[in-house]
Amino acid sequence: QEEVSMARQIQLELLPSSPPKFKTLGIAVHSEPSRTIGGDFYDFIPLSGGRLGFVIADASGKGMPAALMIAQIQAMIRSEVNNGIPISTMLKNINQQLATSTSPEKYVTLFYGELNPETGELIYSNAGHNYPVLVRSGNRIELLEKGGTVIGALPMLEYSSSVIKLEPGDFLFLFTDGLSEAMNHEEQEYGEERIKVKIREHFDSDAESLVNEIVKDVKAFDPTDPPRDDTTIIAIKFGNGAGK
C-alpha cells in the first residue's frame, strides 16, 4: 500500500499542477482515477512561437501496468516534441517503439494537438481516441477524427494530421471513455450525445463552469465513487477574454 501511495504521488507530479494561462484561452481540467493509480493521462507542453501542445490519453487496463505505460508515453511525447518532430511522425515513432516493446493487448488511445492561441490554428492527430467535440457558434458540432488507430497494438503504422481553425467563442471538449461510458443503475451509458447536449447548453459559459457542470451531471447519473473507470476531461474555450 505504501508503494502504491508513492506511485500515485509520482504520477501526480508528472501531471500539470494547473492548466496554463493565456489571454485568449480558457482551459479547465478534471481527472479522477478509478483506483489509486490511474491509466489516464494529460499534459500541456509550451512550444516555440507561443503555441501550446496538449495531449489526452487512455491506456488499456487499469492500475500500475497502465500507469507505467502512460509514464513511458509521456516521456516519449516530450522528447519528440522538444526535438521538433512533426505530429504524424511523432505518433509513428511512438507507436513503433511501444508495439515492439509490449504485447498487442497493451495499447494507448491518444489525441495530440498544437494550438496557436493568437490565430486559433490547431494541428492535431487522433490515435484511436474518443473524438474530441468542437462546438462552434450556432451550435454547429465538429468531431476531430483524423489520425489513425490506437498506439502500441500493431507495428509499422502511419498516422496523418489535420489542420483546423478555431473561431472566437468556440469550445473544444476532450475526454476519456470513463466519462462517456459511465453507467447508471439501469446499465445505460452516459453517452457522447449527452456530452454534446451539455456543451450546447453551457456554450456561453467559461471552461471551468462547463467542466463543473458535466462532472456534476455524470456523478448524478452514475454516483459510483470512485468511478468505475479513469475519467479525464479537458475543456478549451478560444477567444479574446476567454482566459480572464
C-alpha positions as CSV (number, residue, x, y, z in Angstrom):
1,Q,0.0,0.0,0.0
2,E,2.9,2.3,0.8
3,E,4.4,1.7,-2.6
4,V,1.1,2.3,-4.3
5,S,0.7,5.6,-2.5
6,M,4.3,6.6,-3.5
7,A,3.5,5.6,-7.1
8,R,0.3,7.8,-7.0
9,Q,2.4,10.7,-5.8
10,I,4.9,10.3,-8.6
11,Q,2.0,10.1,-11.1
12,L,0.5,13.3,-9.7
13,E,3.9,15.1,-10.1
14,L,4.0,14.0,-13.7
15,L,0.7,15.7,-14.4
16,P,0.4,19.5,-14.8
17,S,-0.3,21.2,-11.4
18,S,-2.8,23.5,-13.1
19,P,-3.8,24.4,-16.7
20,P,-1.6,27.0,-18.5
21,K,-3.0,30.6,-18.7
22,F,-3.5,32.6,-21.9
23,K,-5.5,35.8,-22.5
24,T,-7.2,34.1,-25.4
25,L,-7.7,30.6,-24.0
26,G,-9.8,29.4,-21.0
27,I,-8.6,25.9,-20.1
28,A,-10.1,23.6,-17.4
29,V,-9.3,20.0,-16.5
30,H,-10.8,17.3,-14.4
31,S,-9.1,13.9,-13.9
32,E,-10.1,11.2,-11.5
33,P,-8.7,7.7,-11.3
34,S,-10.8,4.6,-10.6
35,R,-8.0,3.2,-8.5
36,T,-5.2,4.8,-6.5
37,I,-3.1,4.6,-9.7
38,G,-4.7,5.8,-13.0
39,G,-4.3,4.9,-16.6
40,D,-5.5,8.2,-18.0
41,F,-3.0,10.9,-18.9
42,Y,-3.0,14.6,-20.0
43,D,-0.3,17.1,-20.5
44,F,0.3,20.7,-21.7
45,I,3.6,21.5,-23.4
46,P,4.8,25.0,-24.2
47,L,6.1,25.2,-27.8
48,S,8.0,27.8,-29.9
49,G,6.2,30.8,-31.1
50,G,3.9,30.8,-28.0
51,R,2.0,27.8,-29.2
52,L,0.6,25.2,-26.9
53,G,0.9,21.4,-27.2
54,F,-1.7,19.3,-25.4
55,V,-2.4,15.6,-25.1
56,I,-5.1,13.4,-23.6
57,A,-4.5,9.6,-23.5
58,D,-6.0,6.4,-22.0
59,A,-4.0,3.3,-21.6
60,S,-5.6,-0.2,-21.8
61,G,-6.2,-1.8,-18.4
62,K,-6.0,-0.1,-15.1
63,G,-3.7,0.3,-12.1
64,M,0.1,0.0,-12.1
65,P,0.6,-1.6,-15.6
66,A,-1.5,1.2,-17.3
67,A,0.3,3.9,-15.2
68,L,3.8,2.6,-16.2
69,M,2.8,2.6,-19.9
70,I,1.4,6.2,-19.6
71,A,4.7,7.4,-18.0
72,Q,6.6,5.9,-20.9
73,I,4.3,7.6,-23.4
74,Q,4.7,11.0,-21.7
75,A,8.4,10.8,-21.8
76,M,8.4,9.8,-25.5
77,I,6.0,12.6,-26.4
78,R,8.0,15.3,-24.6
79,S,11.3,14.0,-26.2
80,E,9.8,14.0,-29.7
81,V,8.1,17.4,-29.3
82,N,11.3,19.0,-27.9
83,N,13.1,17.7,-31.0
84,G,10.7,19.4,-33.3
85,I,9.3,16.2,-34.8
86,P,6.1,16.6,-36.9
87,I,3.0,15.2,-35.2
88,S,2.4,12.4,-37.7
89,T,6.0,11.3,-37.5
90,M,5.9,11.5,-33.7
91,L,3.0,9.2,-33.4
92,K,4.5,6.8,-35.9
93,N,7.7,6.7,-33.8
94,I,5.9,6.3,-30.5
95,N,3.7,3.5,-31.9
96,Q,6.7,1.6,-33.3
97,Q,8.6,1.8,-30.0
98,L,5.6,0.7,-28.0
99,A,4.5,-2.0,-30.4
100,T,7.9,-3.6,-30.4
101,S,8.4,-3.5,-26.6
102,T,5.0,-4.6,-25.3
103,S,2.3,-7.2,-26.1
104,P,-0.5,-6.3,-28.5
105,E,-3.2,-6.1,-25.8
106,K,-1.2,-3.2,-24.2
107,Y,-2.1,-0.1,-26.2
108,V,-3.0,3.5,-25.7
109,T,-5.6,5.8,-27.3
110,L,-4.2,9.3,-27.7
111,F,-5.1,12.7,-29.0
112,Y,-2.3,15.3,-29.5
113,G,-2.8,18.8,-30.7
114,E,-0.7,22.0,-31.2
115,L,-2.7,25.2,-30.8
116,N,-1.8,28.8,-31.7
117,P,-3.5,30.9,-29.1
118,E,-3.4,34.0,-31.3
119,T,-4.7,32.7,-34.6
120,G,-6.7,29.7,-33.4
121,E,-4.9,27.4,-35.8
122,L,-4.9,23.8,-34.4
123,I,-2.8,21.0,-35.9
124,Y,-3.9,17.6,-34.5
125,S,-3.8,13.9,-34.8
126,N,-6.2,11.4,-33.2
127,A,-4.8,7.9,-32.5
128,G,-7.9,5.9,-31.8
129,H,-9.1,8.2,-29.0
130,N,-12.7,9.3,-28.3
131,Y,-13.4,12.1,-30.8
132,P,-12.9,15.5,-29.2
133,V,-16.0,17.6,-29.7
134,L,-15.7,21.1,-31.2
135,V,-18.8,23.2,-30.7
136,R,-18.9,26.4,-32.8
137,S,-21.3,29.3,-32.8
138,G,-24.8,28.4,-33.9
139,N,-24.3,25.1,-32.1
140,R,-22.5,23.5,-35.0
141,I,-20.6,20.4,-33.9
142,E,-17.4,19.0,-35.5
143,L,-15.6,15.9,-34.3
144,L,-11.8,15.7,-34.5
145,E,-11.4,12.3,-36.1
146,K,-8.3,12.5,-38.4
147,G,-5.2,10.5,-37.4
148,G,-5.0,6.7,-37.2
149,T,-5.6,3.7,-34.9
150,V,-4.5,3.1,-31.3
151,I,-0.9,3.2,-30.4
152,G,1.1,0.1,-29.5
153,A,-1.1,-2.7,-30.9
154,L,0.5,-3.1,-34.3
155,P,3.9,-2.0,-35.7
156,M,4.7,-0.1,-38.8
157,L,1.6,2.1,-38.8
158,E,1.2,5.5,-40.4
159,Y,-0.6,8.5,-38.9
160,S,-2.0,11.6,-40.5
161,S,-2.5,15.1,-39.1
162,S,-5.1,17.7,-39.9
163,V,-5.4,21.5,-39.5
164,I,-8.5,23.4,-38.4
165,K,-9.1,26.9,-37.2
166,L,-10.9,27.8,-34.0
167,E,-13.0,30.9,-34.1
168,P,-13.7,33.2,-31.1
169,G,-16.2,31.6,-28.7
170,D,-15.5,28.0,-29.9
171,F,-15.4,25.3,-27.3
172,L,-13.1,22.3,-27.7
173,F,-14.0,19.4,-25.3
174,L,-11.8,16.4,-24.9
175,F,-12.5,13.3,-22.7
176,T,-11.6,9.7,-22.0
177,D,-14.2,6.9,-22.1
178,G,-14.6,6.9,-18.4
179,L,-17.0,9.8,-19.0
180,S,-18.9,8.6,-22.0
181,E,-19.2,5.0,-20.6
182,A,-20.3,5.9,-17.1
183,M,-23.3,3.7,-16.4
184,N,-26.4,4.3,-14.3
185,H,-28.2,1.6,-12.2
186,E,-30.3,0.6,-15.3
187,E,-27.0,-0.1,-17.1
188,Q,-27.5,2.8,-19.6
189,E,-24.3,4.6,-20.7
190,Y,-23.9,8.4,-20.1
191,G,-23.0,8.5,-23.8
192,E,-21.5,11.0,-26.2
193,E,-24.8,12.5,-27.3
194,R,-25.5,13.7,-23.7
195,I,-22.0,15.2,-23.6
196,K,-22.8,17.2,-26.8
197,V,-26.2,18.4,-25.3
198,K,-24.4,19.6,-22.1
199,I,-21.8,21.5,-24.1
200,R,-24.5,23.2,-26.2
201,E,-26.5,24.1,-23.0
202,H,-23.4,25.7,-21.5
203,F,-21.9,27.1,-24.7
204,D,-21.8,30.6,-23.2
205,S,-20.1,29.5,-20.0
206,D,-16.4,29.6,-19.3
207,A,-14.3,26.4,-19.5
208,E,-14.3,25.8,-15.7
209,S,-18.0,26.2,-15.4
210,L,-18.6,23.7,-18.3
211,V,-16.4,21.1,-16.7
212,N,-18.0,21.5,-13.3
213,E,-21.5,21.1,-14.8
214,I,-20.6,18.0,-16.7
215,V,-18.8,16.4,-13.7
216,K,-21.9,17.2,-11.5
217,D,-24.2,15.7,-14.1
218,V,-22.2,12.5,-14.6
219,K,-21.9,11.9,-10.9
220,A,-25.7,12.3,-10.6
221,F,-26.1,9.8,-13.4
222,D,-23.6,7.4,-12.0
223,P,-22.8,8.0,-8.3
224,T,-20.2,5.2,-8.1
225,D,-17.3,6.6,-6.1
226,P,-14.5,6.3,-7.1
227,P,-15.7,6.0,-10.8
228,R,-15.7,2.6,-12.5
229,D,-13.1,3.8,-15.0
230,D,-10.5,6.5,-15.0
231,T,-12.2,9.8,-16.1
232,T,-10.4,12.8,-17.6
233,I,-11.8,15.9,-19.2
234,I,-10.2,18.9,-20.8
235,A,-12.2,21.9,-21.9
236,I,-10.7,24.7,-24.0
237,K,-12.6,27.9,-24.9
238,F,-11.0,30.1,-27.5
239,G,-11.4,33.9,-28.0
240,N,-10.5,37.3,-26.6
241,G,-11.0,37.3,-22.9
242,A,-11.6,33.6,-22.6
243,G,-8.6,33.3,-20.3
244,K,-9.7,36.0,-17.9
